[in-house]
Amino acid sequence: MNNKKHIFFNTLMTVVCFLFIVTMSVTLILYLKPLYYIMIRILKVPELTGYSYEVCKTNYDILIDYNMVWGAKSLEFKDFVMSITGRIHFQEVKRIFVFIQITSWVTMALTIIGYIASFKLKAWEWLKSTIILTFVVGGAVGAALAIDWDWAFVFMHSLLFDNDYWLFDPTTDPIINILPDSVFLAAAVGILVFLALGLIICGVLYKKHHKKGKKF
């Protein structure tokens, strides 16, 4: 295989696989509703807020379902009112999550195609470079969370949104009462766990195919 083509293929696959691991990690956490069910019991959200477990669960499910690609076009909570700015924020969040979900599916397909093509091209270095890139980015995010979660939380929102509508007033957007910061922290940790799983899978595949490649 031409060296330039080899470099191009490995670079392209590194970017594609990295995006797949990151966006799929976020997508899986979004779909993993039981994580919230467990967290609200651990954090004793019903006792602290006065809302029953069922109220918390039902309205959280409505919020998550709304953020699905196939979700409803408008968000209506069963038990909570919502301000205009709150509604705008949730619309912005939905656009982000829909983009992430679609990206995860597209990059998954491209990664599978690239993986199959790698057998013919005998090009597996993209697995190694994906491991390095994901480790560096995931490590940096993990370090930020560990050092100062509050700063990381605010910084993330400042990057994703050009307004402060995410600063909810519990009186006008009571949904925030059942979404304490610890829930978002648990989600962030969950994403890092899935990133680590992606690293392990890439590592196993690279070790397997790299060894085979040496025989040629």
Secondary structure by P-SEA (a helix, b strand, c coil): ccaaaaaaaaaaaaaaaaaaaaaaaaaaaaaaaaaaaaaaaaacccccccccaaaaaaaaaaaaaaaccccccbbbbccccccaaaaaaaaaaaaaaaaaaaaaaaaaaaaaaaaaaaaaacccaaaaaaaaaaaaaaaaaaaaaaacaaaaaaaaaaaaccccccccccccccccccccaaaaaaaaaaaaaaaaaaaaaaaaaaaaaaaaaaac
